[in-house]
Amino acid sequence: MALPADSHNTHNYLVGGRQKQGYHLESLFKLPMASGARVRILQITDTHLFAGEHETLLGVNTFHSYRAVLDAIIAEQHPFDLVVATGDLAQDHSVAAYQNFAKGISRLPVPCVWLPGNHDFQPAMVGALAEAGIAPSKQVLAGEHWQILLLDSQVFGVPYGELSDYQLEWMERCLIAYPEHYTLILLHHHPMPSGCTWLDQHSLRNAHMLAAILTRYPRVTTLLCGHIHQDLDLDWYGKRLLASPSTCVQFKPHCTNFTLDAVAPGWRYLDLLPDGGAGN
């Protein structure tokens, strides 16, 4: 989903540790659902917020844009059960930026889970979001049919991503533990080429290791990422791979060099169906 075009105000600690800043990767969040119900997801990604509400990124006031996206989501009254925030929530590493994110999310009447992107600073992120009551859980059991796993692909200080051995091992343990559940994998970095040459230099470096595991688990049906600031819907080793627009600036698809797009900020709704499918 996207804001109307005239709403867009542009010109047109480390990866993989068992415990990080007070939370465990193993922490589990259970999302109760009615028997047979679809799990309705709202994805918000790449908000790039600052401590100040008047700061801009590439000509866009990211706070105002984030607020406009939330206004639109609330106004359209589309139902959802869980918010997933897929990284790059802050641009300036400040606690206040994450507090601004949390303040916005508090307007939505459902739980939120999150993962870091390459721009995030996890020592600030973890504490600020936890204080705001936003779950640090990286595994969600959503009703009787689905689990959602949130992976940390951040390599601090560089734009590309990588999944540590621990992340991959933890993911596989979760898949083994719930063999009858379908699984949605969330991560920040895209694991296959997007078609933007400049952006694909900053993708998931060890995507082949992720693929080697996931291809053994047919009930992993869908992956959802951020990072590329554009809509993407592709097949990756028999899995559906989705990426979504940012709440601020967008990158123009199929460009060799860095190019901004004139399209509006956006978000994604995704329904996880009892038969393992995922519908927009």
SULQUI-V396285 format. One record per residue. N is the residue number from 1. RES is the residue in three letters. PHI is phi in degrees with one decimal (none if undefined). BURIAL is # if it has 16 or more other C-alpha atoms within 10 Angstrom, else .. D_FIRST is the distance of its C-alpha to the first C-alpha in whole Angstrom. Layout:
n:N res:RES phi:PHI burial:BURIAL d_first:D_FIRST
n:N res:RES phi:PHI burial:BURIAL d_first:D_FIRST
This chain:
n:1 res:MET phi:none burial:# d_first:0
n:2 res:ALA phi:-144.3 burial:# d_first:4
n:3 res:LEU phi:-68.0 burial:# d_first:7
n:4 res:PRO phi:-55.0 burial:. d_first:10
n:5 res:ALA phi:-55.9 burial:. d_first:12
n:6 res:ASP phi:-78.5 burial:. d_first:15
n:7 res:SER phi:-88.7 burial:. d_first:13
n:8 res:HIS phi:-92.0 burial:# d_first:13
n:9 res:ASN phi:-95.2 burial:# d_first:17
n:10 res:THR phi:-105.6 burial:# d_first:18
n:11 res:HIS phi:-71.3 burial:. d_first:21
n:12 res:ASN phi:107.3 burial:. d_first:18
n:13 res:TYR phi:none burial:. d_first:33
n:14 res:LEU phi:-151.4 burial:# d_first:33
n:15 res:VAL phi:-70.8 burial:# d_first:31
n:16 res:GLY phi:86.1 burial:# d_first:32
n:17 res:GLY phi:-69.4 burial:. d_first:35
n:18 res:ARG phi:-65.2 burial:. d_first:36
n:19 res:GLN phi:-133.0 burial:. d_first:35
n:20 res:LYS phi:-131.2 burial:. d_first:33
n:21 res:GLN phi:50.6 burial:. d_first:34
n:22 res:GLY phi:94.6 burial:. d_first:35
n:23 res:TYR phi:-127.6 burial:# d_first:32
n:24 res:HIS phi:-104.8 burial:. d_first:33
n:25 res:LEU phi:-55.6 burial:# d_first:31
n:26 res:GLU phi:-74.1 burial:. d_first:32
n:27 res:SER phi:-60.8 burial:. d_first:31
n:28 res:LEU phi:-114.0 burial:. d_first:29
n:29 res:PHE phi:-115.6 burial:# d_first:27
n:30 res:LYS phi:-103.2 burial:. d_first:27
n:31 res:LEU phi:-105.0 burial:# d_first:24
n:32 res:PRO phi:-65.8 burial:. d_first:26
n:33 res:MET phi:-136.8 burial:. d_first:24
n:34 res:ALA phi:-64.0 burial:. d_first:26
n:35 res:SER phi:-57.6 burial:. d_first:28
n:36 res:GLY phi:79.8 burial:. d_first:26
n:37 res:ALA phi:-79.2 burial:. d_first:23
n:38 res:ARG phi:-73.1 burial:# d_first:19
n:39 res:VAL phi:-99.6 burial:# d_first:18
n:40 res:ARG phi:-100.0 burial:# d_first:14
n:41 res:ILE phi:-105.4 burial:# d_first:13
n:42 res:LEU phi:-114.6 burial:# d_first:10
n:43 res:GLN phi:-100.0 burial:# d_first:10
n:44 res:ILE phi:-121.1 burial:# d_first:11
n:45 res:THR phi:-146.6 burial:# d_first:12
n:46 res:ASP phi:54.9 burial:# d_first:15
n:47 res:THR phi:-76.9 burial:# d_first:15
n:48 res:HIS phi:50.4 burial:# d_first:19
n:49 res:LEU phi:-81.2 burial:# d_first:20
n:50 res:PHE phi:-116.6 burial:# d_first:24
n:51 res:ALA phi:-64.2 burial:# d_first:27
n:52 res:GLY phi:-88.0 burial:. d_first:27
n:53 res:GLU phi:-82.7 burial:. d_first:24
n:54 res:HIS phi:-114.8 burial:. d_first:25
n:55 res:GLU phi:-77.6 burial:. d_first:25
n:56 res:THR phi:-124.7 burial:# d_first:22
n:57 res:LEU phi:-125.9 burial:. d_first:21
n:58 res:LEU phi:52.8 burial:. d_first:22
n:59 res:GLY phi:88.9 burial:. d_first:22
n:60 res:VAL phi:-108.9 burial:# d_first:19
n:61 res:ASN phi:-76.2 burial:# d_first:20
n:62 res:THR phi:-70.4 burial:# d_first:17
n:63 res:PHE phi:-67.9 burial:# d_first:18
n:64 res:HIS phi:-63.0 burial:# d_first:17
n:65 res:SER phi:-65.4 burial:# d_first:14
n:66 res:TYR phi:-59.2 burial:# d_first:14
n:67 res:ARG phi:-63.5 burial:# d_first:15
n:68 res:ALA phi:-65.1 burial:# d_first:13
n:69 res:VAL phi:-61.9 burial:# d_first:10
n:70 res:LEU phi:-62.8 burial:# d_first:12
n:71 res:ASP phi:-57.1 burial:. d_first:13
n:72 res:ALA phi:-66.3 burial:# d_first:10
n:73 res:ILE phi:-61.5 burial:# d_first:9
n:74 res:ILE phi:-65.2 burial:. d_first:13
n:75 res:ALA phi:-66.1 burial:. d_first:13
n:76 res:GLU phi:-81.5 burial:. d_first:11
n:77 res:GLN phi:56.9 burial:. d_first:13
n:78 res:HIS phi:-73.4 burial:. d_first:11
n:79 res:PRO phi:-73.3 burial:. d_first:14
n:80 res:PHE phi:-152.3 burial:# d_first:14
n:81 res:ASP phi:-106.0 burial:# d_first:17
n:82 res:LEU phi:-153.5 burial:# d_first:16
n:83 res:VAL phi:-100.4 burial:# d_first:15
n:84 res:VAL phi:-116.2 burial:# d_first:15
n:85 res:ALA phi:-109.8 burial:# d_first:15
n:86 res:THR phi:-103.4 burial:# d_first:16
n:87 res:GLY phi:97.8 burial:# d_first:18
n:88 res:ASP phi:52.4 burial:# d_first:19
n:89 res:LEU phi:-76.9 burial:# d_first:19
n:90 res:ALA phi:-123.8 burial:# d_first:22
n:91 res:GLN phi:-104.2 burial:# d_first:23
n:92 res:ASP phi:-113.3 burial:# d_first:27
n:93 res:HIS phi:67.9 burial:# d_first:28
n:94 res:SER phi:-90.5 burial:# d_first:28
n:95 res:VAL phi:-59.6 burial:# d_first:29
n:96 res:ALA phi:-62.2 burial:# d_first:27
n:97 res:ALA phi:-62.6 burial:# d_first:24
n:98 res:TYR phi:-70.0 burial:# d_first:23
n:99 res:GLN phi:-65.7 burial:# d_first:25
n:100 res:ASN phi:-63.2 burial:# d_first:22
n:101 res:PHE phi:-61.1 burial:# d_first:19
n:102 res:ALA phi:-63.5 burial:# d_first:21
n:103 res:LYS phi:-61.0 burial:. d_first:22
n:104 res:GLY phi:-66.6 burial:# d_first:18
n:105 res:ILE phi:-62.3 burial:# d_first:17
n:106 res:SER phi:-63.6 burial:. d_first:20
n:107 res:ARG phi:-76.1 burial:. d_first:19
n:108 res:LEU phi:-97.8 burial:. d_first:17
n:109 res:PRO phi:-88.8 burial:. d_first:19
n:110 res:VAL phi:-135.0 burial:. d_first:19
n:111 res:PRO phi:-65.8 burial:# d_first:20
n:112 res:CYS phi:-130.5 burial:# d_first:19
n:113 res:VAL phi:-123.3 burial:# d_first:20
n:114 res:TRP phi:-148.0 burial:# d_first:20
n:115 res:LEU phi:-141.9 burial:# d_first:21
n:116 res:PRO phi:-87.3 burial:# d_first:22
n:117 res:GLY phi:-111.1 burial:# d_first:21
n:118 res:ASN phi:-65.8 burial:# d_first:24
n:119 res:HIS phi:-86.0 burial:# d_first:24
n:120 res:ASP phi:-79.2 burial:# d_first:24
n:121 res:PHE phi:-118.1 burial:# d_first:28
n:122 res:GLN phi:-65.3 burial:# d_first:28
n:123 res:PRO phi:-56.6 burial:# d_first:31
n:124 res:ALA phi:-79.2 burial:# d_first:30
n:125 res:MET phi:-62.8 burial:# d_first:26
n:126 res:VAL phi:-61.2 burial:# d_first:28
n:127 res:GLY phi:-66.0 burial:# d_first:30
n:128 res:ALA phi:-64.8 burial:# d_first:28
n:129 res:LEU phi:-71.4 burial:# d_first:25
n:130 res:ALA phi:-63.8 burial:. d_first:28
n:131 res:GLU phi:-61.9 burial:. d_first:30
n:132 res:ALA phi:-85.5 burial:. d_first:27
n:133 res:GLY phi:83.5 burial:. d_first:27
n:134 res:ILE phi:-90.6 burial:# d_first:24
n:135 res:ALA phi:-60.3 burial:# d_first:25
n:136 res:PRO phi:-85.3 burial:# d_first:26
n:137 res:SER phi:-60.3 burial:# d_first:26
n:138 res:LYS phi:-112.3 burial:# d_first:25
n:139 res:GLN phi:-133.6 burial:# d_first:26
n:140 res:VAL phi:-120.5 burial:# d_first:24
n:141 res:LEU phi:-96.6 burial:# d_first:26
n:142 res:ALA phi:-107.8 burial:# d_first:23
n:143 res:GLY phi:68.4 burial:# d_first:25
n:144 res:GLU phi:-94.8 burial:# d_first:28
n:145 res:HIS phi:-114.9 burial:# d_first:26
n:146 res:TRP phi:-129.6 burial:# d_first:24
n:147 res:GLN phi:-123.4 burial:# d_first:24
n:148 res:ILE phi:-122.2 burial:# d_first:22
n:149 res:LEU phi:-114.7 burial:# d_first:23
n:150 res:LEU phi:-107.7 burial:# d_first:22
n:151 res:LEU phi:-100.3 burial:# d_first:24
n:152 res:ASP phi:-102.0 burial:# d_first:25
n:153 res:SER phi:-101.0 burial:# d_first:25
n:154 res:GLN phi:-71.2 burial:# d_first:26
n:155 res:VAL phi:-114.5 burial:# d_first:29
n:156 res:PHE phi:-59.9 burial:# d_first:30
n:157 res:GLY phi:92.8 burial:. d_first:31
n:158 res:VAL phi:-130.6 burial:. d_first:29
n:159 res:PRO phi:-81.0 burial:# d_first:26
n:160 res:TYR phi:-80.3 burial:# d_first:26
n:161 res:GLY phi:-119.9 burial:# d_first:26
n:162 res:GLU phi:-158.9 burial:# d_first:28
n:163 res:LEU phi:-98.8 burial:# d_first:29
n:164 res:SER phi:-69.5 burial:# d_first:32
n:165 res:ASP phi:-57.5 burial:. d_first:35
n:166 res:TYR phi:-64.1 burial:. d_first:34
n:167 res:GLN phi:-58.0 burial:# d_first:31
n:168 res:LEU phi:-65.4 burial:# d_first:31
n:169 res:GLU phi:-65.9 burial:. d_first:34
n:170 res:TRP phi:-61.7 burial:# d_first:32
n:171 res:MET phi:-56.6 burial:# d_first:29
n:172 res:GLU phi:-67.4 burial:# d_first:32
n:173 res:ARG phi:-60.1 burial:. d_first:34
n:174 res:CYS phi:-65.3 burial:# d_first:31
n:175 res:LEU phi:-65.3 burial:# d_first:30
n:176 res:ILE phi:-69.0 burial:. d_first:34
n:177 res:ALA phi:-69.0 burial:. d_first:34
n:178 res:TYR phi:-128.2 burial:. d_first:32
n:179 res:PRO phi:-67.8 burial:. d_first:32
n:180 res:GLU phi:-89.7 burial:. d_first:31
n:181 res:HIS phi:-86.6 burial:# d_first:28
n:182 res:TYR phi:-75.4 burial:# d_first:25
n:183 res:THR phi:-130.4 burial:# d_first:23
n:184 res:LEU phi:-104.8 burial:# d_first:20
n:185 res:ILE phi:-99.7 burial:# d_first:21
n:186 res:LEU phi:-113.0 burial:# d_first:19
n:187 res:LEU phi:-156.0 burial:# d_first:20
n:188 res:HIS phi:-80.5 burial:# d_first:19
n:189 res:HIS phi:-84.3 burial:# d_first:20
n:190 res:HIS phi:-76.0 burial:# d_first:20
n:191 res:PRO phi:-91.0 burial:# d_first:23
n:192 res:MET phi:-138.0 burial:# d_first:23
n:193 res:PRO phi:-57.7 burial:. d_first:23
n:194 res:SER phi:-92.6 burial:# d_first:19
n:195 res:GLY phi:100.4 burial:. d_first:21
n:196 res:CYS phi:-100.9 burial:# d_first:21
n:197 res:THR phi:-58.0 burial:. d_first:25
n:198 res:TRP phi:-65.5 burial:. d_first:25
n:199 res:LEU phi:-77.4 burial:# d_first:22
n:200 res:ASP phi:-72.3 burial:# d_first:24
n:201 res:GLN phi:-67.9 burial:. d_first:27
n:202 res:HIS phi:-113.0 burial:# d_first:25
n:203 res:SER phi:-88.0 burial:# d_first:24
n:204 res:LEU phi:-80.7 burial:# d_first:25
n:205 res:ARG phi:-65.6 burial:# d_first:29
n:206 res:ASN phi:-108.7 burial:. d_first:30
n:207 res:ALA phi:-58.6 burial:# d_first:27
n:208 res:HIS phi:-62.3 burial:. d_first:30
n:209 res:MET phi:-72.0 burial:. d_first:32
n:210 res:LEU phi:-64.5 burial:# d_first:28
n:211 res:ALA phi:-62.2 burial:. d_first:28
n:212 res:ALA phi:-61.0 burial:. d_first:32
n:213 res:ILE phi:-80.9 burial:. d_first:31
n:214 res:LEU phi:-65.1 burial:# d_first:28
n:215 res:THR phi:-66.6 burial:. d_first:30
n:216 res:ARG phi:-86.4 burial:. d_first:33
n:217 res:TYR phi:-127.1 burial:. d_first:30
n:218 res:PRO phi:-64.2 burial:. d_first:29
n:219 res:ARG phi:-82.5 burial:# d_first:27
n:220 res:VAL phi:-83.0 burial:# d_first:25
n:221 res:THR phi:-104.5 burial:# d_first:22
n:222 res:THR phi:-144.3 burial:# d_first:19
n:223 res:LEU phi:-122.1 burial:# d_first:18
n:224 res:LEU phi:-134.3 burial:# d_first:15
n:225 res:CYS phi:-132.7 burial:# d_first:15
n:226 res:GLY phi:-118.6 burial:# d_first:14
n:227 res:HIS phi:75.9 burial:# d_first:17
n:228 res:ILE phi:-95.8 burial:# d_first:16
n:229 res:HIS phi:53.3 burial:# d_first:13
n:230 res:GLN phi:-164.7 burial:# d_first:11
n:231 res:ASP phi:-82.1 burial:# d_first:10
n:232 res:LEU phi:-145.6 burial:# d_first:13
n:233 res:ASP phi:-145.3 burial:. d_first:14
n:234 res:LEU phi:-132.7 burial:. d_first:18
n:235 res:ASP phi:-96.4 burial:. d_first:21
n:236 res:TRP phi:-130.9 burial:. d_first:23
n:237 res:TYR phi:52.7 burial:. d_first:26
n:238 res:GLY phi:81.1 burial:. d_first:25
n:239 res:LYS phi:-104.8 burial:# d_first:22
n:240 res:ARG phi:-82.7 burial:# d_first:18
n:241 res:LEU phi:-112.1 burial:# d_first:17
n:242 res:LEU phi:-118.6 burial:# d_first:13
n:243 res:ALA phi:-130.8 burial:# d_first:12
n:244 res:SER phi:-134.9 burial:# d_first:9
n:245 res:PRO phi:-65.2 burial:# d_first:8
n:246 res:SER phi:-78.9 burial:# d_first:11
n:247 res:THR phi:-79.6 burial:# d_first:10
n:248 res:CYS phi:-127.4 burial:# d_first:13
n:249 res:VAL phi:-83.6 burial:# d_first:14
n:250 res:GLN phi:-117.7 burial:# d_first:13
n:251 res:PHE phi:-100.1 burial:# d_first:16
n:252 res:LYS phi:-71.5 burial:# d_first:17
n:253 res:PRO phi:-66.8 burial:# d_first:17
n:254 res:HIS phi:59.1 burial:. d_first:20
n:255 res:CYS phi:-115.3 burial:. d_first:22
n:256 res:THR phi:-74.1 burial:. d_first:26
n:257 res:ASN phi:-112.0 burial:. d_first:26
n:258 res:PHE phi:-54.0 burial:. d_first:23
n:259 res:THR phi:-144.6 burial:. d_first:21
n:260 res:LEU phi:-81.2 burial:# d_first:18
n:261 res:ASP phi:-105.2 burial:# d_first:16
n:262 res:ALA phi:-93.4 burial:# d_first:15
n:263 res:VAL phi:-77.4 burial:# d_first:11
n:264 res:ALA phi:-76.1 burial:# d_first:9
n:265 res:PRO phi:-57.2 burial:# d_first:8
n:266 res:GLY phi:-150.7 burial:# d_first:5
n:267 res:TRP phi:-158.7 burial:# d_first:5
n:268 res:ARG phi:-135.0 burial:# d_first:6
n:269 res:TYR phi:-100.4 burial:# d_first:7
n:270 res:LEU phi:-140.7 burial:# d_first:11
n:271 res:ASP phi:-101.3 burial:# d_first:14
n:272 res:LEU phi:-92.9 burial:# d_first:17
n:273 res:LEU phi:-92.5 burial:# d_first:19
n:274 res:PRO phi:-60.5 burial:# d_first:23
n:275 res:ASP phi:-91.5 burial:. d_first:24
n:276 res:GLY phi:95.6 burial:# d_first:22
n:277 res:GLY phi:-77.0 burial:. d_first:19
n:278 res:ALA phi:-135.1 burial:# d_first:16
n:279 res:GLY phi:-115.5 burial:. d_first:13
n:280 res:ASN phi:-74.3 burial:. d_first:10
